[in-house]
Amino acid sequence: MGNKVGNIVGYDLGGKKEVDEKNTKIIFVSERFMINKITKWIDIKNRRRVRGEENPFENVCCIILDEVHERTLLTDICIGALKDIALEIYDLKVILMSATIDTEKFINYYKDTMTDI
């Protein structure tokens, strides 16, 4: 309470950004921004890492995708790529949220990356 946007909680939408590199702990991003970040490190088509690129998720402990039940193309790409990333970064938490999610479908898809449900 009482914090300015960009201090503890910020956003980065590519062109617009309110983030304090030292203090921001939560950053809201768009699906397109997330895919751009992912594809700098993972070749989605061949499902392998891009050589020479640093891990853009090195200082990230949790990624939350909301409204995953909408199943847009961008959401599905994020879901698939984040599964591959979660297999490589064992302490990364991927949280999928939706008011109407088919939990069994997502549990079955992510089961080899899960430590908690």
Contact map, one row per residue, 1 for C-alpha under 8 A:
111000000000000000000000000000000000000000000000000000000000000000000000000000000000000000000000000000000000000000000
111100000000000000000000000000000000000000000000000000000000000000000000000000000000000000000000000000000000000000000
111110110000000000000000000000000000000000000000000000000000000000000000000000000000000000000000000000000000000000000
011111110000000000000000000000000000000000000000000000000000000000000000000000000000000000000000000000000000000000000
001111111100000001100000000000000000000000000000000000000000000000000000000000000000000000000000000000000000000000000
000111111110000001110001000000000000000000000000000000000000000000000000000000000000000000000000000000000000000000000
001111111100000001110011000000000000000000000000000000000000000000000000000000000000000000000000000000000000000000000
001111111100000000010011110000000000000000000000000000000000000000000000000000000000000000000000000000000000000000000
000011111110000000100001111100000000000000000000000000000000000000000000000000000000000000000000000000000000000000000
000011111111000011110001011100000000000000000000000000000000000000000000000000000000000000000000000000000000000000000
000001001111100111100000001110000000000000000000000000000000000000000000000000000000000000000000000000000000000000000
000000000111111111100000001111001000000000000000000000000000000000000000000000000000000000000000000000000000000000000
000000000011111110000000000111001000000000000000000000000000000000000000000000000000000000000000000000000000000000000
000000000001111110000000000000001000000000000000000000000000000000000000000000000000000000000000000000000000000000000
000000000001111110000000000000000000000000000000000000000000000000000000000000000000000000000000000000000000000000000
000000000011111111000000000000000000000000000000000000000000000000000000000000000000000000000000000000000000000000000
000000000111111111100000000000000000000000000000000000000000000000000000000000000000000000000000000000000000000000000
000011100111000111110000000000000000000000000000000000000000000000000000000000000000000000000000000000000000000000000
000011101111000011111001001000000000000000000000000000000000000000000000000000000000000000000000000000000000000000000
000001110100000001111111000000000000000000000000000000000000000000000000000000000000000000000000000000000000000000000
000000000000000000111111000000000000000000000000000000000000000000000000000000000000000000000000000000000000000000000
000000000000000000011111000000000000000000000000000000000000000000000000000000000000000000000000000000000000000000000
000000110000000000011111100000000000000000000000000000000000000000000000000000000000000000000000000000000000000000000
000001111100000000111111111000000000000000000000000000000000000000000000000000000000000000000000000000000000000000000
000000011000000000000011111000000000000000000000000000000000000000000000000000000000000000000000000000000000000000000
000000011100000000000001111100000000000000000000000000000000000000000000000000000000000000000000000000000000000000000
000000001111000000100001111110000000000000000000000000000000000000000000000000000000000000000000000000000000000000000
000000001111100000000000011111000000000000000000000000000000000000000000000000000000000000000000000000000000000000000
000000000011100000000000001111101100000000000000000000000000000000000000000000000000000000000000000000000000000000000
000000000001100000000000000111111100000000000000000000000000000000000000000000000000000000000000000000000000000000000
000000000000000000000000000011111110000000000000000000000000000000000000011001000000000000000000000000000000000000000
000000000000000000000000000001111111000000000000000000000000000000000000010000000000000000000000000000000000000000000
000000000001110000000000000011111111100000000000000000000000000000000000000000000000000000000000000000000000000000000
000000000000000000000000000011111111110000000000000000000000000000000000000001000000000000000000000000000000000000000
000000000000000000000000000000111111111000000000000000000000000000000000010011000000000000000000000000000000000000000
000000000000000000000000000000011111111100000000000000000000000000000000000000000000000000000000000000000000000000000
000000000000000000000000000000001111111110000000000000010000000000000000000000000000000000000000000000000000000000000
000000000000000000000000000000000111111111000000000000010000000000000000000000001000000000000000000000000000000000000
000000000000000000000000000000000011111111110000000000000000000000000000000000000000000000000000000000000000000000000
000000000000000000000000000000000001111111100000010010010000000000000000000000000000000000000000000000000000000000000
000000000000000000000000000000000000111111100000111011110000000000000000000000000000000000000000000000000000000000000
000000000000000000000000000000000000011111110011110000000000000000000000000000001000000000000000000000000000000000000
000000000000000000000000000000000000001111111111110000000000000000000000000000000000000000000000000000000000000000000
000000000000000000000000000000000000001001111111000000000000000000000000000000001000000000000000000000000000000000000
000000000000000000000000000000000000000000111110000000000000000000000000000000000000000000000000000000000000000000000
000000000000000000000000000000000000000000111111000000000000000000000000000000000000000000000000000000000000000000000
000000000000000000000000000000000000000001111111100000000000000000000000000000001001000000000000000000000000000000000
000000000000000000000000000000000000000001110111110000000000000000000000000000000000000000000000000000000000000000000
000000000000000000000000000000000000000011100011111000000000000000000000000000000000000000000000000000000000000000000
000000000000000000000000000000000000000111100001111110000000000000000000000000000000000000000000000000000000000000000
000000000000000000000000000000000000000010000000111110000000000000000000000000000000000000000000000000000000000000000
000000000000000000000000000000000000000000000000011111000000000000000000000000000000000000000000000000000000000000000
000000000000000000000000000000000000000110000000011111100000000000000000000000000000000000000000000000000000000000000
000000000000000000000000000000000000000010000000000111110000000000000000000000000000000000000000000000000000000000000
000000000000000000000000000000000000000010000000000011111100000000000000000000000000000000000000000000000000000000000
000000000000000000000000000000000000110110000000000001111110000000000000000000000000000000000000000000000000000000000
000000000000000000000000000000000000000000000000000000111111100000000000000000000000000000000000000000000000000000000
000000000000000000000000000000000000000000000000000000111111000000000000000000000000000000000000000000000000000000000
000000000000000000000000000000000000000000000000000000011111100000000000000000000000000000000000000000000000000000000
000000000000000000000000000000000000000000000000000000001111111000000000000000000000000000010000000000000000000000000
000000000000000000000000000000000000000000000000000000001011111000000000000000000000000000111000000000000000000000000
000000000000000000000000000000000000000000000000000000000001111100000000000000000000000000011110000000000000000000000
000000000000000000000000000000000000000000000000000000000001111110000000000000000000000000011110000000000000000000000
000000000000000000000000000000000000000000000000000000000000011111000000000000000000000000000111100000000000000000000
000000000000000000000000000000000000000000000000000000000000001111110000000000000000000000000111100000000000000000000
000000000000000000000000000000000000000000000000000000000000000111110000000000000000000000000001110000000000000000000
000000000000000000000000000000000000000000000000000000000000000011111100000000000000000000000001111000000000000000000
000000000000000000000000000000000000000000000000000000000000000011111110001000000000000000000001110010000000000000000
000000000000000000000000000000000000000000000000000000000000000000111110000000000000000000000000010111000000000000000
000000000000000000000000000000000000000000000000000000000000000000111111001000000000000000000000000000000000000000000
000000000000000000000000000000000000000000000000000000000000000000011111101100000000000000000000000000000000000000000
000000000000000000000000000000000000000000000000000000000000000000000111111100000000000000000000000000000000000000000
000000000000000000000000000000000000000000000000000000000000000000000011111110000000000000000000000000000000000000000
000000000000000000000000000000110010000000000000000000000000000000000001111111000000000000000000000000000000000000000
000000000000000000000000000000100000000000000000000000000000000000010111111111100000000000000000000000000000000000000
000000000000000000000000000000000000000000000000000000000000000000000011111111110000000000000000000000000000000000000
000000000000000000000000000000000010000000000000000000000000000000000000111111111000000000000000000000000000000000000
000000000000000000000000000000100110000000000000000000000000000000000000011111111100000000000000000000000000000000000
000000000000000000000000000000000000000000000000000000000000000000000000001111111110000000000000000000000000000000000
000000000000000000000000000000000000000000000000000000000000000000000000000111111111000000000000000000000000000000000
000000000000000000000000000000000000010001010010000000000000000000000000000011111111100000000000000000000000000000000
000000000000000000000000000000000000000000000000000000000000000000000000000001111111110000000100000000000000000000000
000000000000000000000000000000000000000000000000000000000000000000000000000000111111111000000000000000000000010010000
000000000000000000000000000000000000000000000010000000000000000000000000000000011111111100000000000000000000000000000
000000000000000000000000000000000000000000000000000000000000000000000000000000001111111110000000000000000000000000000
000000000000000000000000000000000000000000000000000000000000000000000000000000000111111111111100000000000000000010000
000000000000000000000000000000000000000000000000000000000000000000000000000000000011111111000000000000000000000110000
000000000000000000000000000000000000000000000000000000000000000000000000000000000001111111000000000000000000000000000
000000000000000000000000000000000000000000000000000000000000000000000000000000000000111111110000000000000000000000000
000000000000000000000000000000000000000000000000000000000000000000000000000000000000011111110000000000000000000000000
000000000000000000000000000000000000000000000000000000000000100000000000000000000000010011111000000000000000000000000
000000000000000000000000000000000000000000000000000000000001111000000000000000000000010011111100000000000000000000000
000000000000000000000000000000000000000000000000000000000000111000000000000000000000010000111110000000000000000000000
000000000000000000000000000000000000000000000000000000000000011110000000000000000100010000011111000000000000000000000
000000000000000000000000000000000000000000000000000000000000011110000000000000000000000000001111100000000000000000000
000000000000000000000000000000000000000000000000000000000000000111110000000000000000000000000111110000000000000000000
000000000000000000000000000000000000000000000000000000000000000111110000000000000000000000000011111010000000000000000
000000000000000000000000000000000000000000000000000000000000000001111000000000000000000000000001111110000000000000000
000000000000000000000000000000000000000000000000000000000000000000100000000000000000000000000000111110000000000000000
000000000000000000000000000000000000000000000000000000000000000000001000000000000000000000000000011111000000000000000
000000000000000000000000000000000000000000000000000000000000000000011000000000000000000000000000111111100000000000000
000000000000000000000000000000000000000000000000000000000000000000001000000000000000000000000000000111111100000000000
000000000000000000000000000000000000000000000000000000000000000000000000000000000000000000000000000011111110000000000
000000000000000000000000000000000000000000000000000000000000000000000000000000000000000000000000000001111111000000000
000000000000000000000000000000000000000000000000000000000000000000000000000000000000000000000000000001111111100000000
000000000000000000000000000000000000000000000000000000000000000000000000000000000000000000000000000001111111110000000
000000000000000000000000000000000000000000000000000000000000000000000000000000000000000000000000000000111111111000000
000000000000000000000000000000000000000000000000000000000000000000000000000000000000000000000000000000011111111000000
000000000000000000000000000000000000000000000000000000000000000000000000000000000000000000000000000000001111111100000
000000000000000000000000000000000000000000000000000000000000000000000000000000000010000000000000000000000111111111000
000000000000000000000000000000000000000000000000000000000000000000000000000000000000000000000000000000000011111111000
000000000000000000000000000000000000000000000000000000000000000000000000000000000000001000000000000000000000111111000
000000000000000000000000000000000000000000000000000000000000000000000000000000000010011000000000000000000000011111100
000000000000000000000000000000000000000000000000000000000000000000000000000000000000000000000000000000000000011111111
000000000000000000000000000000000000000000000000000000000000000000000000000000000000000000000000000000000000000011111
000000000000000000000000000000000000000000000000000000000000000000000000000000000000000000000000000000000000000001111
000000000000000000000000000000000000000000000000000000000000000000000000000000000000000000000000000000000000000001111
